[in-house]
Amino acid sequence: MAAARLRNRLTHPKPGALVIELEEVRRALTAIIELLNVMCLSLYRKKLPTHGRGLSSKRSF
């Protein structure tokens, strides 16, 4: 539910500054990773290769 609210705030912004908390971003990205893992498990019978890494990336931005 929180991810849906975040999506709505991003796609239908109201006038003024949009404030997005780090925890909201963390929860949304974690939900996406979990969804991709469930899809991989159901389609390929293997977990998403990067699932164990979670939000820790090897890339430097």
Steps between C-alpha positions, in 0.01 A plus 500: 500500500785739578655434159171589332485828691859575402421425135197728513703782652763462227261472205242755617699763688324788669645852486789551739801297595474122486664341802590133476647333805791259464300227675222530240751449219660208685164327550392552139827367356496203737144418390608512133795268568273258688246503216771427242627214717151346525459530123837334437414219740168433330634526144848350524491312832809698601525807715602836360881491483536838670227441760741427782672831448184693582557873470878469516636565154847421373485810282623837611278786403 
